[in-house]
Amino acid sequence: MKAVIEVENLVKDYGDLRAVNGISFEVNEGEIFGFLGPNGAGKTTTIKMLCGLLDPTAGKARIAEMDVRTHPMEIRKQIGLVFQTSSLDDRLTGRENLSFHSRLYNLPRKTEEERITELSERVGLSDRLDERANNYSGGMKRRLELIRGMLHHPHVLFLDEPTLGLDPQTRSYIWDYIQELKNREEISIFLTTHYMDEVELANRAAIIDEGEIISLDSVEGLKDQLGGDLIFLDTEDNERALEKLEAEFNIKIEHVDSRLKLTVEKGEQLIPQLTQVLSDSIKSINLHEPTMDDVFLHLTGKEIREAEAEDNSMEKRMMH
Amino acid sequence: MNTFKHVGIIWYREILRYWRDKPRIVGSLAMPFFFLIIFGSGLSSSIGQMMGGAAEFGIDFKKFMFPGIIGMTTLFTSMFSGLSIVRDKEYGFLKEILVAPVDRLAVAGGKILGGSTVTMIQATLLFLFAPLVGVGVTPLLVLKVWGLVFLGSLGFTSLGTFVGNQLDSAEGFQMVMNFLIFPMFFLSGAFFPLNDIPTWMAGLVRVNPFSYIVDAMRQLFFQSMGLPETMMERLPEFGLGISLFNTRVTILMDLGIMVFLSLALGTLAVRSFHQME
């Protein structure tokens, strides 16, 4: 597979603060690559370096085989961006926003019109295009930004926290649109997020914390690091149940609170066997498939929320 | 080639945004109107006496003030056009421009020319008040004023844009602008004749770049009113013109100063765009 983004030991310092500390990864053609970490972990800084907005302190980054230091203009033609926060001109209509973009990217007029019609239809904006953007809802603005980022047929689309601040319902339909657009265009997506469930839509993901990649794998692979599914079991006599299970199966069992925690490979297949062995002494049984939350907790020893609270001060320093 | 096209696109957006903001267009005429009517009428007799021989040629205080008011609009509008960059930052639109494959020179050029165009429109609208002060308007005068306003506004839009690039909030921008604009405005002779002012003030007037826009504007109007050349020579004497090293500053010298100013401040503004992340 061909790599569209190649990053080697990339470093960025802000004064004496190291925001990105020697990260390396590759993003392959056509894949969705997730970049997961708390706020202030270095995600936006990395994107800025990849787009040529920020000079790396050290290391190498290449997009479509061009170095970000030496070919910033050529690279900008090859990438699309959807920013963390709104970046529309509210006083212009949706169509004018798109048209401004396509002219900055030198699209021929005919292509411009075709692309605007095609993409706006796909995200259900065609009948609202001639309204001023300040009349749009949060979700509509995001959709407009999404198709604006794709208007000029970029190789790579950077989505920097694309659903930040949207309600869950809007988030989920924005994701449907992203998937839909992704299926039709030949495009790789570099996605940063701190919503764990969004990374699950990626092919591969890197987990970044305090400027370093602490794990990089397929989403399945990352989850496998946890050793599989968890089953929480409560019975009438947990001690006896423990003995029985240890005699019967070769699995890891721990006491957690007043329940038994079983770490198993295929949880859903084990449950029927459990009920046979323990028969009617079971009070409750709960299968928990690992999420990216668990992965983050497992790798960093902290919940993503805690990490954010901790890094708040660091983020403030980076913004100034 | 693309750079020119990009300048045009960015310029067009500035004009479109201006055009969509009708209250701003009308509202910005209010201050010059009040200055002309209230100050012009109120101070006409007392300041009129200070203007010496000029009165013989039919130049009263209102006619004196009118070119100054066009100068004032030029200064205010062009400096405040830097607000557009602060707004783009606040609304996030600047990111869209900065990541586009566009030379920063084109971004700066489009913004500056956009501000200058808006300034020219605002200045032109002031001719609506000309009948109120009895100033005759000829097409040639309007053309000359356009040229002067354009050249004068290049430097000040550049300065406004440069300041805008350094700041993140519209409120902050307004404070800094007031700090820069008002001394320039009051120390320019736009508002009162410059005779019998303290020496320190006369010095400040001469280092104030805005003085030369007002001076050129006033000379254009006086010429158009048919003031004889012998009288033009004596303008500094009545505080209606500026002299440097005992030489009267002519329109050509004013223009030279503006070209220099535009180049210097334009370079500053372009550089500040290159430094943006």
Interface residues (C-beta under 8 A of the other chain):
Chain A: K48 C51 L53 L54 M73 E74 R76 K77 I79 L81 F83 T85 S86 S87 L88 D89 D90 R91 L92 E96 F100 H101 R103 L104 Y105 N106 R148
Chain B: N2 K5 H6 I9 R13 L16 R17 R20 D21 Y91 G92 F93 L94 K95 E96 I97 L98 V99 A100 P101 V102 D103 E277
